[in-house]
Amino acid sequence: MILVVDTETTGIPSAEWARVVEIGGVVLDQQYEEVDTFTSLMYPDVLDQRAERSLAYNNIAYADVLAARHTSE
C-alpha cells in the first residue's frame, strides 16, 4: 500500500501568516489503484482576509474553514 498526502494552505510557505487549512490523502494498492481517500479541513491559528484568495483558488469556502476543528484541538 502507498499513501499519497497533500495539503492546502492559506498562502505560500514563506509568508509568515500562511497556514495549512486542509489535509487529504489517497491510499493506493500495488497496482496504483485507489483503495481509499480522506480529506479534512482545519481552522488554523491565523486566518484573515489574506487567506481568501488562496482558499478560493483551492475551492475551499471560508465559512467551511471557520466551521472546522481548530488546530489547537
Secondary structure by P-SEA (a helix, b strand, c coil): cbbbbbbbcccccccccccccccbbbbbcccccccccbbbbbbcccccccaaaaaaaacccaaaaaacccccc
